[in-house]
Amino acid sequence: MAKFTIETTFRLPVYRQRTYEADSFAEACQRAIEDDDWSAQKHDYDSSGPTHVTGAWEGAGTAYAAPALPIPGQFREPLQRRADLFEVMLGMLKILAYADDLQAPNLPTWLPRAQAIIAKAEAVLAKAPDPDSGSTGRAGAAYIVLELRVDRVRQVIGSILETDPDLSEIPVQAVSDKDILLACTTVSTRMDLAERIEGAEFRAALMAIGIAEAHPVGPDHG
């Protein structure tokens, strides 16, 4: 029978009650937040959070010495689990709310992703395993909200260089897949999730052209 070292935690609220003089309620709250004197702190044992797993390692006595194991979603802190999902849900909501040109042909792309997010949210509320984790309980699963494809960005590069020859003197074939992939990766880390995919592709195309222009050699650079 295998052995595992499991670290569990529960959050214990610490509170204080202190009177503040202020011109308004909001100012009093701000002073309370900024007050770093906790000499009169108390522990609220009746409101302690649920026990949850914060670390796991294979073997006996291996905490922080062996590679950490991914923690299945249903064993993580429920509040943190909800917080992790918030950003993903907000991103999808912004896309659907701000994309005023969302047409029916786009629905097959967006709806499955929205449904996947909903399924995970329902699992979080039910304290159940993540629906995408299967039997492995893989944590930190990613949802693809916007997809940048090398072939589509290459088409945009061709259109840019054809319509604006003054932008760059390099030929389309001088921009390698490696250049485009680097540009896509950079753009995806900086983009607003409300941005249309066409705009992201255009920015990736311009960046890839710039990357290619910086090469000291020809397009065959690895």
C-alpha positions in Angstrom: 0.0 0.0 0.0 1.4 3.4 -1.0 2.2 6.2 1.5 1.6 9.9 1.0 2.4 12.9 3.1 -0.5 15.3 3.2 -0.5 18.8 4.6 -3.9 20.0 5.7 -4.9 23.5 6.8 -7.9 25.4 8.2 -8.2 29.1 8.4 -8.8 30.6 11.9 -10.3 34.1 11.8 -8.5 36.6 14.0 -10.4 39.8 14.9 -10.3 42.9 17.0 -12.8 45.5 18.1 -11.6 49.0 18.3 -13.2 52.5 18.2 -12.0 55.0 15.6 -12.8 58.7 15.3 -13.5 59.8 11.7 -15.5 62.2 9.6 -17.3 59.4 7.8 -17.9 55.7 8.0 -15.7 55.0 5.0 -12.8 56.9 6.7 -13.3 54.9 9.9 -13.1 51.6 7.8 -10.0 52.8 6.1 -8.3 53.6 9.4 -9.2 50.2 10.8 -7.7 48.5 7.7 -4.5 50.6 8.1 -4.2 50.0 11.8 -1.3 47.5 12.4 -1.7 47.2 16.2 -3.1 43.7 16.8 -2.2 43.5 20.5 -5.8 43.0 21.4 -6.6 40.3 18.8 -9.0 37.5 19.5 -9.6 34.1 17.7 -13.0 33.2 16.4 -12.9 29.4 16.7 -16.7 29.1 15.9 -16.1 30.6 12.4 -13.0 28.6 11.4 -12.9 27.5 7.8 -13.1 23.9 6.5 -10.0 21.6 6.6 -8.5 21.5 3.2 -5.3 20.1 1.6 -2.5 22.6 1.0 0.3 20.1 0.1 0.8 16.5 -0.9 3.9 14.4 -1.6 4.4 10.8 -2.3 6.1 8.8 0.4 6.4 9.1 4.2 7.8 12.3 5.7 8.5 13.9 2.3 6.8 17.3 2.8 8.7 19.9 0.7 11.4 17.4 0.0 9.8 15.4 -2.9 8.0 16.8 -5.9 4.6 18.1 -4.9 1.5 16.3 -6.2 -1.3 18.2 -7.8 -4.2 18.6 -5.4 -7.6 17.5 -6.7 -10.1 20.4 -6.8 -12.5 18.9 -4.3 -9.8 18.8 -1.6 -8.7 22.5 -2.1 -10.1 25.4 0.0 -13.6 26.1 -1.3 -13.2 29.9 -1.1 -9.9 29.9 -3.0 -11.4 27.5 -5.5 -14.1 30.0 -6.2 -11.6 32.9 -6.4 -9.5 31.0 -9.0 -12.6 30.6 -11.2 -13.6 34.2 -10.9 -11.1 35.6 -13.4 -12.0 33.0 -16.0 -15.7 33.6 -15.6 -15.1 37.4 -15.8 -13.1 37.0 -19.0 -15.8 35.0 -20.7 -18.5 37.4 -19.5 -16.5 40.4 -20.9 -16.2 38.7 -24.3 -19.9 38.0 -24.5 -20.9 41.4 -23.2 -18.6 43.6 -25.3 -18.6 41.7 -28.5 -21.5 43.5 -30.1 -20.7 42.0 -33.4 -21.0 38.4 -32.1 -22.7 36.5 -34.9 -24.3 33.1 -35.0 -21.3 31.5 -36.7 -19.2 32.3 -33.7 -21.6 30.6 -31.2 -20.1 27.1 -31.8 -16.8 28.5 -30.7 -17.9 30.4 -27.6 -20.7 28.2 -26.3 -18.7 25.1 -25.5 -16.1 27.2 -23.6 -18.8 29.0 -21.6 -20.5 25.6 -20.9 -17.2 24.2 -19.7 -16.7 27.2 -17.3 -20.3 26.7 -16.0 -19.7 23.0 -15.4 -16.6 23.8 -13.3 -18.5 26.5 -11.4 -21.2 23.9 -10.6 -18.5 21.5 -9.4 -17.0 24.1 -7.1 -20.4 24.9 -5.6 -21.1 21.2 -5.1 -17.6 20.5 -3.7 -17.1 17.9 -6.4 -14.1 17.0 -8.5 -13.4 19.3 -11.5 -15.3 18.0 -14.5 -12.2 18.1 -16.7 -9.9 16.3 -14.2 -11.2 12.8 -14.7 -9.9 10.4 -12.2 -6.6 12.2 -11.8 -8.0 15.3 -10.1 -5.7 17.5 -12.1 -5.5 21.0 -10.6 -5.1 24.2 -12.4 -6.8 23.2 -15.7 -6.9 25.9 -18.3 -9.8 27.0 -20.4 -9.0 28.4 -23.9 -10.8 31.7 -24.1 -9.1 33.0 -27.2 -7.0 30.9 -29.6 -4.3 32.4 -31.8 -3.4 30.1 -34.7 -0.1 30.4 -36.6 -1.7 29.9 -39.9 -4.3 32.6 -39.4 -1.7 35.1 -38.2 0.4 34.2 -41.3 -2.6 35.1 -43.5 -2.9 38.4 -41.7 0.8 39.1 -42.2 0.3 38.5 -45.9 -2.6 40.9 -46.0 -0.6 43.6 -44.1 2.5 43.4 -46.3 0.4 43.4 -49.4 -1.7 46.4 -48.5 1.0 48.4 -46.8 4.3 47.7 -48.6 6.0 50.7 -46.8 5.6 48.9 -43.5 8.4 46.4 -44.2 10.6 45.3 -47.0 10.8 41.7 -45.9 8.8 39.1 -47.9 6.1 37.0 -46.2 8.2 33.9 -46.3 10.9 35.6 -44.2 8.6 35.5 -41.2 9.0 32.0 -39.8 6.5 30.0 -37.7 8.9 30.5 -34.8 8.6 34.3 -35.2 4.8 34.0 -35.3 4.6 31.6 -32.3 6.8 34.0 -30.2 4.6 36.9 -31.2 1.4 35.0 -30.4 2.7 34.0 -27.0 3.7 37.6 -26.2 0.4 39.0 -27.3 -1.7 36.4 -25.4 0.0 37.3 -22.2 -0.7 41.0 -22.6 -4.2 41.0 -24.2 -7.4 42.0 -22.6 -9.9 39.1 -22.7 -12.5 41.4 -24.1 -10.4 42.0 -27.2 -11.7 40.5 -30.4 -9.6 37.6 -31.8 -9.1 39.6 -35.1 -7.5 42.4 -33.2 -5.2 40.0 -31.3 -4.2 38.3 -34.6 -3.4 41.7 -36.1 -1.2 42.7 -33.2 0.5 39.3 -33.4 1.1 39.7 -37.1 2.7 43.1 -36.6 4.9 41.8 -33.8 6.0 38.8 -35.9 7.0 41.1 -38.7 9.1 43.1 -36.3 10.7 40.0 -34.9 11.6 38.7 -38.4 13.1 42.1 -39.3 15.4 41.9 -36.3 17.0 38.7 -37.5 20.6 39.1 -38.7 20.2 36.2 -41.1 17.5 34.9 -43.5 14.3 33.2 -42.6 15.9 29.8 -41.9 17.0 30.7 -38.4 15.7 27.7 -36.5 
